[in-house]
Every structure is written in structure tokens, then in C-alpha cells.
Amino acid sequence: MPPFLSVAVYAPPRVGMLAVGLVSEVFAAPPAGLPRFDFAVCSDRPGQVPTDLGVPLTVTHGLDRLASADLVLALPWADFRTPPPPPVLDALRAAHARGALVGSHCVGAFALAAAGLLDGLRATTHWRFADLLARQHPAVTVEPDALYVDEGRILTGAGAAAGFDLCLHLLRREYGAAAANAVARDLVLPPHRDGGQAQFVTAPVPEDCEDERLAGVLAWAREHLHEPLPVAELARRALMSHRSFARRFAAATGTTPHAWVLGQRLGRAEELLETTDLPVEEIARLVGYGSAAVLREQFVRRRGVPPRTYRRTFTRAAPTAPQGEPPLTTSRP
């Protein structure tokens, strides 16, 4: 199935303005090298739609636009405790039934759950309302700590800025790491955040010099993925004991140093596979693996396919740049 090209987002009355701006930034004006998505904001009927900030939003498309989009996203709204009207639920079900990707951001998950699309699946929403979603829809397995949950053709994202994580994941999944990285760079965002919502609830910003040192070490590690990067070396650079470093690291990232380094290595390998003609053996060396065999083992375990299959997949899926602009990706063997 080809990557999505048309995107329709459902904006209910009292829709969250942050969510509208977020999806518009990603899909309405992507950077050079990505396709110009056919992007539309839809509501129950065209016209003025009130938002959570009291500023009206002019929407030119009704629910009929959901019937043809490759990707349909349900946005959060202030009155999410009350299910959307039946025509909206029917439109969401119809989109899923015809094979569209269907997703939600924040409490938009309540719309998908009301349509029955999350029954028997895992899903997430804003951590503050995860228990409510689980109570109202016991057939849904709610994961309150996830930034997003991918169940194939159904995806749900957590609250607020985690909508960016969901959108970048969709781009990474369908168009590859280079595409997601290009959009993240344009928006001045990290292309991938490790961990879940819990890390942002208690420690949203660095609190002291130790956190600042940790941030510096992470930046240094990303530039030195070709080196061994043992935890002892990272702790030494952070001027912390091994135990203190591990504790600080888990609090800041929601994962272990080993898992974080592994994720960084694989992410960089993905980008090199997509954007260069380098042999897999050379890519393995550049991201810190001793051989192509080790990279292949990790790639298959974590990504489900070997590196060469991944490269061929995103060669076929690579978007065509507008005339006069360089392509986002290069041809590969």
C-alpha cells in the first residue's frame, strides 16, 4: 500500500486550537522534498467552528471529505465526555472500513472509542483522562504512559505536544526516518522522543546543573555513535557516579542508557540507509556496530526486517521533490 497523500482532520465544536495548529504545521506545509499533502480540516458542517480558546475557526469541508482521505485524524475537543453525533461516528467507521489510516490526538481517542474502532486494541490519550477512557470503554486496553500507540491502521497519540510525536511517527513509518527528520528539523523538534508520558509529568524541564550536564552528554553521545559508549564513560562525562547517572537518566528519558544508545544507533542507521549509497558494512561501522551481521541482527529484532529490505522499501516509497528542488532521498542499490 503506498504512503498516504491526502489528510483529513476532524475538528469538532470547541476543538483544541493547539491540535489544529500542530497537524497543520506537519501536513499543510511540509519542507522541500516531501509531497504536498492534500490537507483539509473538516467538521460536522462547513462554516464557523468554535474552538477551546473562543476564537472561531473557519472550516470549508464537511464530513464528506473524510470519505476519500488516506489518513483521517480525530482532534481533541472540550466536550469529549459526550460522544460525537452519529454521522461523525459513521464517517470514522466508514474511513476505517475502506482501508484508510485512522488516528487521534489527545482526547480525540474518545471519538475513536465511541465509534468502536478501539475495541480489542491498545490505545493512549492524555494521561489525565486515561482512567476515564478505560472506564467508559472497557474493551480498550489503555496505555497511559505511551506517547503514541500504533496498532497498524489505528493509531492514537497522547496529549498536547505528543501529537507531534504521533505525526512524526506516521511520517517515519510511511516515508522513512529521513522524511520525519526533515520535518522535525523544520519545526525545531527532536525527531523521536524516548520514554513515555510519565517523564514529562514530574520533570518537564531540567531542574539543576546535573540535568544540564546530562543533556550535554546525550548530545555528545549522538555525535559519537561510532564509539563504544559504555555507561561508565557517559557517567564520567556527566560528572556523576554510575548509580546517580542511571537514576538521572531514567528520570529524564524514561529508559536505560543501553536502550537509549541502541535506539540512537538504529535511528541513525535508518537515516543512512535511506539517504546514502553507503554499504551496510560501512553504516554498521558508523553507528557503532562491529559488523554488518550485528547490525542486521539488531535491525531484524527491533524493526522486523533486515537493513537491505528496509533500504529497498524506502527507495520505493521515496517522495518526489517539486521541480527545481533536490530530492529528499537518493537512489540506492
PALO-123127 format. One record per residue (C-alpha): residue in one letter; x, y, z. Coordinates in pm, 1 decimal, always signed. Example, Ala and Ser with C-alpha at 12.3 -4.5 7.8 and 13.67 -1.06 7.14 Angstrom:
BEGIN
ATOM code        x        y        z
ATOM    A  +1230.0   -450.0   +780.0
ATOM    S  +1367.0   -106.0   +714.0
//
This chain:
BEGIN
ATOM code        x        y        z
ATOM    M     +0.0     +0.0     +0.0
ATOM    P   +152.2   +340.0    -97.4
ATOM    P   +216.9   +610.0   +162.6
ATOM    F    -72.4   +840.3   +242.9
ATOM    L   -105.1  +1157.5    +35.5
ATOM    S   -439.4  +1303.6   +146.1
ATOM    V   -500.4  +1400.3   +510.4
ATOM    A   -836.6  +1497.8   +662.0
ATOM    V   -862.9  +1603.6  +1025.6
ATOM    Y  -1195.2  +1614.9  +1207.6
ATOM    A  -1239.5  +1929.8  +1416.1
ATOM    P  -1545.7  +1905.5  +1644.9
ATOM    P  -1707.6  +2212.0  +1800.2
ATOM    R  -1475.5  +2354.3  +2070.3
ATOM    V  -1179.3  +2181.4  +1906.6
ATOM    G   -837.2  +2235.6  +2061.7
ATOM    M   -656.3  +2513.7  +1874.6
ATOM    L   -318.7  +2366.1  +1968.2
ATOM    A   -410.9  +2042.2  +1790.4
ATOM    V   -529.0  +2224.8  +1477.2
ATOM    G   -203.3  +2418.2  +1460.4
ATOM    L     +2.7  +2107.8  +1527.2
ATOM    V   -134.3  +1893.7  +1244.2
ATOM    S   -134.4  +2193.5  +1010.9
ATOM    E   +235.0  +2253.4  +1076.2
ATOM    V   +319.8  +1894.4   +988.1
ATOM    F    +88.5  +1824.6   +694.2
ATOM    A    -23.0  +2158.3   +546.0
ATOM    A   +325.4  +2295.0   +470.9
ATOM    P   +592.4  +2022.8   +484.8
ATOM    P   +951.8  +2115.3   +393.6
ATOM    A  +1101.5  +2074.3    +47.9
ATOM    G  +1142.8  +1716.0    -64.1
ATOM    L   +819.5  +1585.7    +85.3
ATOM    P   +496.3  +1568.1   -111.7
ATOM    R   +245.5  +1847.1    -78.0
ATOM    F    -22.5  +1661.3   +113.4
ATOM    D   -384.8  +1720.7    +17.8
ATOM    F   -471.4  +1856.1   +361.6
ATOM    A   -817.4  +1952.2   +485.5
ATOM    V   -980.6  +2043.3   +814.7
ATOM    C  -1335.4  +1905.4   +836.7
ATOM    S  -1625.0  +1946.1  +1076.0
ATOM    D  -1985.6  +1837.3  +1110.8
ATOM    R  -2073.0  +2101.2   +854.1
ATOM    P  -1874.3  +2378.4   +681.0
ATOM    G  -1870.4  +2718.9   +845.6
ATOM    Q  -1755.8  +2876.2  +1171.9
ATOM    V  -1646.7  +2621.1  +1430.4
ATOM    P  -1592.4  +2738.4  +1790.4
ATOM    T  -1260.6  +2643.9  +1949.7
ATOM    D  -1149.1  +2587.1  +2307.8
ATOM    L   -998.1  +2938.3  +2308.1
ATOM    G  -1317.8  +3106.5  +2194.8
ATOM    V  -1163.5  +3204.9  +1861.8
ATOM    P  -1380.4  +3077.1  +1573.8
ATOM    L  -1222.1  +2857.1  +1309.8
ATOM    T  -1346.2  +2878.2   +951.7
ATOM    V  -1386.2  +2524.3   +814.5
ATOM    T  -1467.3  +2477.0   +447.3
ATOM    H  -1516.6  +2099.6   +443.1
ATOM    G  -1785.5  +1876.3   +589.4
ATOM    L  -1776.6  +1508.3   +679.1
ATOM    D  -1778.8  +1408.4   +311.9
ATOM    R  -1406.6  +1489.1   +295.8
ATOM    L  -1339.4  +1203.0   +539.3
ATOM    A  -1473.2   +961.7   +278.3
ATOM    S  -1173.1   +996.1    +46.4
ATOM    A   -870.6  +1076.5   +267.6
ATOM    D   -583.2   +831.5   +305.6
ATOM    L   -528.0   +947.8   +664.1
ATOM    V   -809.8  +1056.8   +896.1
ATOM    L   -727.9  +1215.4  +1232.6
ATOM    A   -974.3  +1293.4  +1512.3
ATOM    L   -867.4  +1603.4  +1704.5
ATOM    P   -937.0  +1672.2  +2075.0
ATOM    W  -1229.7  +1884.7  +2183.2
ATOM    A  -1350.8  +2035.3  +2510.7
ATOM    D  -1672.1  +1829.2  +2531.2
ATOM    F  -1506.1  +1490.7  +2473.1
ATOM    R  -1700.7  +1327.0  +2758.1
ATOM    T  -2004.6  +1338.6  +2528.8
ATOM    P  -1970.4  +1119.2  +2216.7
ATOM    P  -1975.1  +1289.5  +1875.6
ATOM    P  -2301.6  +1279.0  +1676.1
ATOM    P  -2385.6   +952.7  +1495.5
ATOM    P  -2292.0  +1089.4  +1147.4
ATOM    V  -1939.1  +1156.2  +1274.4
ATOM    L  -1904.8   +806.7  +1420.4
ATOM    D  -2038.1   +658.6  +1095.7
ATOM    A  -1782.4   +859.5   +894.9
ATOM    L  -1495.8   +736.1  +1114.0
ATOM    R  -1613.5   +374.9  +1082.8
ATOM    A  -1650.1   +409.9   +706.6
ATOM    A  -1297.5   +552.5   +672.5
ATOM    H  -1154.5   +258.5   +862.8
ATOM    A  -1365.7     +5.6   +671.1
ATOM    R  -1237.9   +126.0   +333.5
ATOM    G   -875.2    +94.2   +447.2
ATOM    A   -777.7   +446.9   +548.6
ATOM    L   -532.4   +507.8   +830.7
ATOM    V   -731.9   +641.6  +1125.5
ATOM    G   -575.1   +814.9  +1422.5
ATOM    S   -641.6  +1050.6  +1709.0
ATOM    H   -457.6  +1308.0  +1912.7
ATOM    C   -508.5  +1352.6  +2287.6
ATOM    V   -875.3  +1309.9  +2387.5
ATOM    G   -964.8  +1259.1  +2022.7
ATOM    A   -923.9   +893.3  +2122.7
ATOM    F  -1268.0   +918.8  +2285.1
ATOM    A  -1419.8   +968.3  +1937.4
ATOM    L  -1249.4   +656.9  +1800.8
ATOM    A  -1352.7   +461.0  +2109.6
ATOM    A  -1714.4   +577.8  +2076.0
ATOM    A  -1708.4   +454.3  +1716.0
ATOM    G  -1594.0   +112.0  +1840.6
ATOM    L  -1267.9   +134.0  +1647.0
ATOM    L  -1050.2    +78.2  +1953.8
ATOM    D  -1227.0   -229.3  +2086.7
ATOM    G   -977.5   -508.8  +2146.6
ATOM    L   -684.1   -277.9  +2076.3
ATOM    R   -427.6    -82.9  +2275.3
ATOM    A   -467.6   +294.7  +2281.9
ATOM    T   -348.3   +603.5  +2461.6
ATOM    T   -476.2   +951.4  +2538.3
ATOM    H   -378.4  +1236.7  +2767.6
ATOM    W   -255.5  +1079.4  +3092.0
ATOM    R   -505.6  +1286.0  +3292.4
ATOM    F   -800.4  +1115.9  +3119.5
ATOM    A   -660.7   +766.8  +3067.8
ATOM    D   -860.1   +622.0  +3358.9
ATOM    L  -1180.1   +778.8  +3225.0
ATOM    L  -1120.8   +626.4  +2881.3
ATOM    A  -1063.7   +285.5  +3040.5
ATOM    R  -1382.2   +314.0  +3249.8
ATOM    Q  -1603.3   +430.1  +2965.2
ATOM    H  -1462.0   +177.9  +2716.8
ATOM    P  -1354.1   -139.5  +2899.9
ATOM    A  -1291.0   -321.5  +2570.2
ATOM    V   -996.3    -87.2  +2507.9
ATOM    T   -654.7   -157.6  +2662.3
ATOM    V   -544.8   +190.9  +2766.2
ATOM    E   -170.9   +257.6  +2795.0
ATOM    P   -149.5   +580.9  +2996.7
ATOM    D   +230.0   +614.7  +2975.8
ATOM    A   +268.4   +587.1  +2597.9
ATOM    L   +339.2   +890.6  +2379.1
ATOM    Y   +158.5   +710.8  +2097.0
ATOM    V    +29.5   +362.3  +2021.0
ATOM    D    +49.7   +211.5  +1672.3
ATOM    E   -194.3    -70.5  +1603.8
ATOM    G   -142.9    -80.1  +1228.4
ATOM    R   -428.7   +108.9  +1067.2
ATOM    I   -537.0   +260.9  +1400.2
ATOM    L   -306.3   +499.0  +1586.9
ATOM    T   -359.2   +707.1  +1899.2
ATOM    G   -144.8   +982.3  +2044.5
ATOM    A   -112.6  +1127.1  +2391.9
ATOM    G   -188.6  +1482.5  +2496.9
ATOM    A    -63.1  +1822.9  +2385.2
ATOM    A   +283.5  +1813.8  +2221.8
ATOM    A   +273.0  +1433.3  +2192.5
ATOM    G    +64.2  +1496.6  +1882.4
ATOM    F   +391.5  +1588.6  +1714.0
ATOM    D   +534.0  +1251.7  +1820.6
ATOM    L   +239.0  +1074.6  +1657.5
ATOM    C   +265.8  +1272.0  +1333.3
ATOM    L   +641.7  +1223.7  +1311.3
ATOM    H   +594.7   +851.4  +1375.5
ATOM    L   +346.7   +833.7  +1087.8
ATOM    L   +593.0  +1006.6   +856.8
ATOM    R   +875.1   +781.5   +976.3
ATOM    R   +664.8   +467.9   +929.2
ATOM    E   +529.7   +555.3   +584.3
ATOM    Y   +807.5   +769.3   +432.5
ATOM    G  +1113.4   +676.8   +638.5
ATOM    A  +1338.0   +832.5   +900.5
ATOM    A  +1482.4  +1095.1   +665.9
ATOM    A  +1135.9  +1238.8   +597.7
ATOM    A  +1046.4  +1252.9   +967.8
ATOM    N  +1383.7  +1406.6  +1049.0
ATOM    A  +1336.7  +1674.3   +782.3
ATOM    V  +1000.8  +1779.0   +929.4
ATOM    A  +1134.7  +1765.2  +1286.0
ATOM    R  +1431.5  +1981.8  +1187.4
ATOM    D  +1198.2  +2232.7  +1019.5
ATOM    L   +986.7  +2252.0  +1337.7
ATOM    V  +1293.0  +2252.6  +1567.4
ATOM    L  +1177.9  +1929.8  +1734.0
ATOM    P  +1355.0  +1608.1  +1827.6
ATOM    P  +1269.8  +1350.5  +1558.1
ATOM    H  +1197.5  +1089.5  +1824.0
ATOM    R  +1145.4  +1111.6  +2198.5
ATOM    D  +1233.3   +817.1  +2419.2
ATOM    G  +1016.1   +711.3  +2709.8
ATOM    G   +652.9   +789.3  +2782.9
ATOM    Q   +424.5  +1049.9  +2932.1
ATOM    A   +530.6   +984.8  +3290.9
ATOM    Q   +867.4  +1151.6  +3243.2
ATOM    F   +700.5  +1478.4  +3144.4
ATOM    V   +454.4  +1486.9  +3432.4
ATOM    T   +708.7  +1521.6  +3711.4
ATOM    A  +1013.5  +1666.5  +3534.7
ATOM    P   +914.0  +1866.5  +3225.7
ATOM    V  +1232.8  +2078.2  +3217.9
ATOM    P  +1586.7  +2042.1  +3354.0
ATOM    E  +1584.7  +2139.3  +3720.7
ATOM    D  +1953.8  +2181.4  +3801.2
ATOM    C  +2307.1  +2163.8  +3667.8
ATOM    E  +2308.9  +1784.1  +3675.1
ATOM    D  +2022.7  +1776.9  +3424.8
ATOM    E  +2209.0  +2026.3  +3206.8
ATOM    R  +2520.5  +1808.2  +3216.7
ATOM    L  +2307.9  +1507.7  +3124.0
ATOM    A  +2167.0  +1693.6  +2822.1
ATOM    G  +2521.1  +1776.5  +2713.2
ATOM    V  +2626.3  +1412.7  +2743.1
ATOM    L  +2331.2  +1299.1  +2531.5
ATOM    A  +2424.0  +1548.4  +2262.0
ATOM    W  +2785.3  +1428.9  +2273.4
ATOM    A  +2678.0  +1064.7  +2251.0
ATOM    R  +2469.5  +1132.0  +1937.6
ATOM    E  +2783.1  +1268.9  +1772.0
ATOM    H  +2994.2   +968.7  +1876.7
ATOM    L  +2772.8   +671.9  +1794.1
ATOM    H  +3069.0   +509.3  +1616.5
ATOM    E  +3240.9   +471.5  +1954.6
ATOM    P  +3163.3   +203.3  +2218.9
ATOM    L  +2976.9   +443.5  +2458.5
ATOM    P  +2984.6   +234.1  +2777.8
ATOM    V  +2767.4   +362.6  +3061.9
ATOM    A  +3078.5   +424.4  +3271.7
ATOM    E  +3208.7   +669.8  +3010.6
ATOM    L  +2875.6   +852.4  +2987.3
ATOM    A  +2856.6   +879.4  +3366.8
ATOM    R  +3213.4  +1011.5  +3380.6
ATOM    R  +3133.8  +1282.1  +3127.0
ATOM    A  +2824.7  +1377.2  +3328.2
ATOM    L  +3042.2  +1401.3  +3642.7
ATOM    M  +2818.0  +1150.7  +3819.2
ATOM    S  +2858.3   +813.8  +3979.6
ATOM    H  +2730.6   +516.0  +3781.3
ATOM    R  +2428.5   +480.2  +4011.7
ATOM    S  +2339.2   +850.4  +4009.5
ATOM    F  +2375.5   +865.0  +3633.2
ATOM    A  +2144.7   +567.3  +3580.4
ATOM    R  +1883.6   +718.8  +3812.4
ATOM    R  +1900.5  +1062.3  +3646.3
ATOM    F  +1894.7   +907.6  +3301.6
ATOM    A  +1581.1   +705.1  +3371.5
ATOM    A  +1404.6  +1007.9  +3521.3
ATOM    A  +1489.5  +1225.7  +3220.5
ATOM    T  +1432.5   +978.6  +2934.6
ATOM    G  +1211.8   +704.3  +3073.5
ATOM    T  +1456.4   +437.5  +2962.5
ATOM    T  +1802.2   +295.3  +3035.6
ATOM    P  +2130.0   +425.7  +2889.0
ATOM    H  +2177.9    +98.5  +2698.3
ATOM    A  +1829.0   +111.4  +2542.9
ATOM    W  +1870.0   +479.3  +2457.2
ATOM    V  +2202.7   +423.4  +2280.7
ATOM    L  +2053.6   +128.1  +2091.3
ATOM    G  +1763.7   +344.2  +1974.8
ATOM    Q  +2000.1   +619.2  +1861.7
ATOM    R  +2217.4   +373.6  +1668.4
ATOM    L  +1920.9   +218.6  +1488.0
ATOM    G  +1766.4   +557.7  +1412.3
ATOM    R  +2090.1   +681.3  +1259.5
ATOM    A  +2125.3   +356.7  +1062.9
ATOM    E  +1775.5   +406.4   +920.3
ATOM    E  +1860.9   +755.3   +803.0
ATOM    L  +2187.2   +643.2   +641.4
ATOM    L  +2013.0   +354.1   +466.3
ATOM    E  +1757.5   +595.3   +320.8
ATOM    T  +1976.8   +888.5   +227.1
ATOM    T  +2310.1   +737.1   +119.1
ATOM    D  +2450.4   +464.7   -103.2
ATOM    L  +2692.2   +351.7   +167.9
ATOM    P  +2735.5    -25.8   +201.6
ATOM    V  +2562.8   -181.2   +501.0
ATOM    E  +2905.6   -273.4   +637.9
ATOM    E  +3010.2    +93.2   +642.9
ATOM    I  +2682.7   +202.3   +800.5
ATOM    A  +2731.2    -58.1  +1072.2
ATOM    R  +3072.7    +91.7  +1148.2
ATOM    L  +2942.1   +449.5  +1151.2
ATOM    V  +2668.2   +369.5  +1404.4
ATOM    G  +2889.2   +169.2  +1636.6
ATOM    Y  +2833.3   -194.2  +1543.0
ATOM    G  +3129.7   -421.8  +1489.0
ATOM    S  +2994.7   -577.6  +1171.7
ATOM    A  +2706.0   -580.9   +927.8
ATOM    A  +2592.0   -908.7  +1086.1
ATOM    V  +2544.7   -741.0  +1425.9
ATOM    L  +2352.9   -451.5  +1268.2
ATOM    R  +2136.5   -698.1  +1077.8
ATOM    E  +2057.4   -892.9  +1395.6
ATOM    Q  +1955.0   -577.3  +1582.7
ATOM    F  +1760.7   -443.0  +1285.0
ATOM    V  +1558.8   -760.4  +1240.6
ATOM    R  +1490.4   -783.6  +1613.3
ATOM    R  +1382.2   -420.5  +1653.6
ATOM    R  +1245.5   -327.8  +1308.6
ATOM    G  +1126.5   -665.8  +1181.0
ATOM    V  +1322.2   -657.1   +853.1
ATOM    P  +1692.3   -670.9   +757.6
ATOM    P  +1868.6   -344.8   +660.1
ATOM    R  +1871.4   -415.1   +285.3
ATOM    T  +1496.2   -482.8   +283.7
ATOM    Y  +1439.8   -159.1   +474.8
ATOM    R  +1650.7    +28.2   +216.6
ATOM    R  +1453.6   -117.6    -76.9
ATOM    T  +1122.5    -36.2    +91.8
ATOM    F  +1200.2   +330.6   +133.6
ATOM    T  +1357.7   +355.3   -209.7
ATOM    R  +1013.9   +265.7   -348.1
ATOM    A   +833.4   +492.0   -101.7
ATOM    A  +1063.0   +792.8   -151.4
ATOM    P   +857.5  +1103.0   -242.3
ATOM    T   +937.2  +1309.2   -548.5
ATOM    A  +1066.3  +1659.7   -483.0
ATOM    P   +897.2  +1958.4   -650.6
ATOM    Q  +1062.1  +2072.1   -972.8
ATOM    G  +1382.0  +2264.6   -911.2
ATOM    E  +1435.3  +2127.3   -560.6
ATOM    P  +1676.3  +1846.6   -462.9
ATOM    P  +1519.2  +1512.6   -368.2
ATOM    L  +1492.5  +1420.8     -3.3
ATOM    T  +1645.9  +1080.7    -69.4
ATOM    T  +1894.0   +941.9   -318.5
ATOM    S  +1872.3   +628.9   -531.0
ATOM    R  +2021.8   +318.1   -377.1
ATOM    P  +2120.3    -25.0   -499.7
//
